């Protein structure tokens, strides 16, 4: 009886915290971000110009999303950004493994940033970089005030129902897709789009969902509610894809660089893996070769980011095969997808949303796409991050490694590149080895006292 009473207290506490976080993380979202019309904007390898060709005189910074005017290729950027899969804090999902926790608010931001990077790689794999979601430009701006008011009402409702012993019914409303696809190609793209999003659903059965990631994190001593760093998340993502049972995911492998070194033979080996499993009727990998997602945990400085790396980060985000960066600023993880001038453009997971049942064929997609990009000065970036690339084939990897090797050539004042490419194999890294027992020499040479091992201290 005592155990039952303790469980009830824990459940009540969990529901209270979920509702409270819903209020707390509804205040942080800005609906508008200022962009300059005079500088190009880079988004995952694509370049956009907001200044119209016939515009004569320079103008002050303006909001590209304020609706007052459309200059240059604003709509192209808006559509591209909003087509990326946005994964944020969620609440009121099934309890996470080994716990009564039903929300990742306050601690799961690095997991969400990792999910977004992986989702981008899968969009590239199944849909290509030119794909845009048809509903991207129809997304409504995120209204912070309305959202917060709604969250506050739900907090009161949650507390009332908890004390009355009632169960809330928060079943998501059914979203009706806009008509049937007129062409088979459009229909197939919609299926792939929904499939990718569903893999990241907040259910125990989702192949790449937070439940699965937390379960895999438990093998390295992590529990629901613990913080995760970008290096740890990279290994968890690798394991999640490796153990995925969905046939479509057999056409993708994940490689995580060791000690800031990418071993060419290891990547080529992963391209050749699962070859027999790739001969499926849908032709997901007709060449019989798996694609490889390359994740490289690095540290771009000591306690703070070294400004010498700013141009390096810009160069990486300008590449068409880059899938972004799991990074952020101290205590907050973001998914960096681009830049303008000296500001990074990112997708923010620190926004609490309700559970969506992705098992329904017509589940609503709006909450998985963000209409509002955010910007952050480079100087605020935490030096610990994980950089991602997508390689479709061995030939693709040879081109990527050759191009990156040139980008990584250190300047006269630099002592070492952020990471390197080496011939041959590197020793495999086992996720079961506790991270605290492993030294990550992200900074080659003498380590500063107090430097972290590649992880954030999250909220």
N, C-alpha and C positions, 0 to 999 in steps of 0.2 A: 504494500500500500504506500509505503514511504517513497519507493521508486516511482510509482505512478504519479504521486504528488509532485515530485521533482521534475518529471517529464512535462507535466502540465505547466509548471512555472517556467521552464525553459521555452516551451512553445509560446506562451504568452509574451515572454521577454523577446523572443524572436520576432513575433508579429508587431510588437511595439516598435522595435528597432527598424523593422522594414518600413513601417508607416512613417516613422520619424525621418528616416533617410530619404523617403520620397519627398518630404518637404525640404530637407536640407539640400539635396542635390537637384532641386528644381530652380534654385536661385542663381546657379552659376552660369546658365546659358545665355549668351548675348545673341540677339537676333540679327545684328548687323556688324559687319567687319569692313573697315576702310581699306580700299585698294587704290594704288596710284594708277592713273591713266597713262602715265608717261613711261612706265617700266614694264617689261615683259613679265608674265606670270608662268611659272613652270609647275606642272602637275604630273607626277609620275611619268616623266619623259616627254610630255607634250608641252608646247609653248603657246601661250595665248597673249594677244595684245588687246588692251581695252581701248586704246586710242584709235579712232577712225582714221583712215588714210587721208581723208580730206580735211581733217581737223587742223587748223592753221597754228593756233597759239597754244602754248602749254597751259594746263589747267591745274588747279590744286587737287589734292587727294580727294577722291570721291568714293562713295559706297557703290560698289558694282552691283549691289542687289537691292538698291532702294527703289527701283521701279520708276525713277524720274526720267531716265533716258537710257538708251541702249547704245553704247559706244563700242566700236570694234567688235571683238568676238566674245562679248560678255556672256551671251547665251550659250556659246560653245563651252566655255569654262563652267558655267552653272550646271549644264547638263552632264558634263564629264564628272564634276565633283559629286553631284547628287546621285550618280550612278554607282559610285563606290558603296560597298556594303558597310553600314554603320552599326556597330555593336556596342551597346552601352550597359550600364548597370540595369539589372532587372530585379523585380521583387515578386514574391508570392509564387515562386516555382516550387517544385517538389524538393524536399530536404536534400542537401548535398551529402555525398558519401561520408559516413562516420560522424554525422552531426544532425542537429535540428535546424541548421541555418537554411533559410529560404530566400536569401537575397545576397548579392555580392557587393552591395553598396558599401563604400568606404575602404575596400581592400582588393577588389578584383579588377582594378583598372589596367594593370599590366597584362593580365590574361585577356582582357577585352581588346587591348591594342594588338596583342599577338594574333587573336582571332581575326581582326580586321586585315592584318598583313597577309595571313593565310588565305582569307577570302579573296583578296585581290589577286593572289597567285592563281587561285582556282577560276576566277573570272577570266584571266588571261588564258588559262589552259583550255577552257571549254567555249569561251565566247570571243576571245581575242581583244586586243587593246582598242579597236575601233568601236566596240559595242557600247551603246548607250541605252539606258533603260528608258522606254517610251514615256514613262510617267515621271521622269526626273524633273521636268519644268512645271509640272502641275502640283508639286509638293507645296503645302502651305507653310509659311514661315512659322517657326516655333515660337509661340507666344508664351513668354516666361510668366507673365502675370496670371494668365488664365490657367496655365499648368500648375502654378504654385497654389492658386486658390483651390483648384481641384484636389491637389495633394493634401491640402490642409483639411478639406472636408473628409477625405478618405481617412486621415489620421483619427479624427473624431469618431467616424463610423467604425473604424477598426477597434478602437478602445471600447466603444459601447458594446459591440458584438462580442468582444473577448470577455468582458465582465458578465455578459448575459448568457455566455455559453453558446452563442449562435455561430453558425458557420457562414462566412460571406460567400457570395456567388459573384466572382469577378470574371466570368466567362467572356472572352473577347468578342466584340461584335463581328459579324461575318462581313467580309469585304467582297463586294461583287466586282470581278474583273471587268474591264471595259471591253465588252464584246469578245467574240472569238477571233483568233488570229486568222487572217485571210490567206496567208501563205504558210506552207509547211515550215519554211525556214524560220519565220517569225515565231511560230508556235514552238519549234524546237528550242529557240533561244529563251523563250519564256519558261519552258520546262527546266532548262539548265539553270536559269536565274533562280527559280524557286527552289531547285534542288540544292544549290550552293547555300542559300540562306537557311534552308531547313537543316543542313548538316550542323549549323551552329545554334540550333534551337536549345532552349533551356529545359531540356528533359533528359532523364537518365539514358534514353535510347539514342540520343543525337550523337552522331559519329564524332563530331568535333565541338560539342557543346561544353559549357562550363562544368557540368557534372562529370563528364569524361576527363576533362583536364585536371579537375581537383582529385579525382581518383588516381590518375597517373602521378600527380604531385605527392600523393601519400607515400609512394615508393621511395621518395627522397626526403621523407620526414616532414613534408608540408601537410597542413590541414586546412579545411575550410575556415576562412577568416584570417589566415596568415598572409603576409605580403610575399609577393613574387617579384624577382628581378628579371630584366630582359634576357639575361643569359639562361636562367632557369627555365623561363617560358619557351625559349628556343628549343631546348631539349624535350620539353613536354610536348610541344607541337610535333616534333619529329616522331616521338613515340606514338602519339595519337594517330598520325597518318599511317605509320607503319602497322598499327594494329587494327586499322579500320577494316570493316568487313564489307562495306558497300563495293560492288564490282567496279563502279565508275572511279573510285579512288585508288584502284590498283594501277592506274596509269600515271600516278604521281608518287615520287619519293621525296624525302626531305634530307638534306645534308647539313649538318651543323659543324662549322669550322672549329678547329681545336687550337687554342693558344694563338688566335689571330692569324692562323695559317690555313689556307685552302689547299688540300692535297688533290692534284689533278686526277690521279688514278682512282681515288675514292669516288669522285664525282662521276667519272666515266663509268665506273662499276655500277653506280646507282642508276645511271641511264639505261644500263643493260638489264637491270633487275626486273623481275616480274614480266619478262617478255612473253612467256607463254600465256599469262593471264590477260594480256592486252588484246588478244585476238577475239574481241567480242563483236556481236552483230551490229552494234551502233558505230563501230569504227572510231572509237575515241582516241586510239593511237594506231593509225593504220600502218605506220612504219615499224611497228613492233618494238618500239623503244619508249621507255618511261621518261616523262619530264622530271626535272629535278628542281626543287625549291632550295636555294642555297641561303642559309642563315649564318651570319657572321657576328658573333658578340664581340664588341670592341670597347675600348675606353679612350675617349678623345681628350685626354688631359688628366690632371691630378684631381684636386677637390672641385675645381671648376673647369669648364671646357676651355681648351687652348684656342685662342682666336685664329691661330694658324690653320685650324681645321675647317674654318667657315667655307672657304672655297672648295675644299674637298667634299663637304656635305652637299654644297650646291651642285658640284659636278656629278655626284652620285644620283641625286634626285632628278637630274636632267637626262638620265639614260632611260631608253625605252624599256629595257628589261628590268629596271629597278621596281621593286614592289613596296618600297617605302622603308621606314625606320621605326622600330619599336623604341621609343625614347620618352622624352618629357622634360620636366624640370623637377628639382628635388621635391619629393613627397607626392608627385602627380605624374602618372604615365599618360602619354599621348601617342597617337599614330601619325607620324610626320609623312606627308604626301607631296609636299612641294615647297616653293618659296617665292618671294618677291623682294628684291633688294636685300636688306639685312633682316628680313623676317621669315620665319618658317611658317608654313601653312599646315594645319593639322586637323585631325578629326578627334573629337573629345568624347571619351567614354563616361565622363563624370556627369551623367544625366540619368536620373532614375525613371524607368518606364515599367509598365505592367507586363506580366507574363503574356506571351502570345503562343497559342497552340499551333505549332507549325505542322502538325499531323493532318490538319484539314487542307484539302486541295486548294481552297480559295482563301487561305489565311492572309490577313492584311500585310502588305509589304511596306506601307508608309513609314512605320517606326524603324525600319531597317535601312533607311536612307536619309541622309541629313542635308537639308537645304542651306545650312548656314556654316560656311567655313570659318575657322578662327586662325588668328595669327599670333606669333610670339617672337620676340627678338632672339636672334641666334645666341646672344651672350647669356641668356637665361637657361639654355639647354643643359641638362645634366650630362656629364661626360660619358656615363654608362649607357650603352644602347646596343641594339641588334639591327644590323643592316640586312636587307633581303633582296635577292635576285631570283628571276625565273629563267630557267634554261630548258628549252623544248627538246633539244637533241644534243648528241655529242658534237656535231658540227656547230651548233649554236653555242655550246659551252666553249669550244675552242676560240670562237670569235670573241665571246664575252671575256674570257680570261686574258686574251691578247690585248683587248681594249683597256681593261681595268689595270693591267700591269703597267700600261703607259700612264694612266691617270694616277697610279699609286707611286710613281717615281718621286722620291722625296726631293724637296728643294734644298738649296744650299744651307738654309738655317734649320731645316728639319733633320732630326737624328734618325728617324725611322718612319716608315709608312704606317697607316692605320691597320693594314693587314697585308698579307703577302700570298702569292701563289707558289706552290712548290711541286716538283715532279714526284711521282711515286705515291705511296700510301702513308697515311698517318695511323696511329693506333686508335682503335675504336673507343668511344666514350660510352660507358654504361650509365644509364639514368639511375640505376639502383645505388650508385656511389653517392653518399651524402655530400651535398654541395659544400658544407662547412669543412669537409675533410679534403677539399680539392683546392689547390692554389691556381688562380687564373692570372697569368702574367700578362695582363692587358697593357701594362706599362713596362716596356722592356728597359732593363737597366735597374737602377736603385729605386725601390718603391718608397713613396713618401709615407711617413708615419701617419696612421689614421686613414689611409686610403681604403676605399671599399673594394669588395671583390666583384664589382660589376652589377650590383643590385641597388634598387631604390629602397628608401624607407617610406613605405606608402602610408596613406591616411588610415 
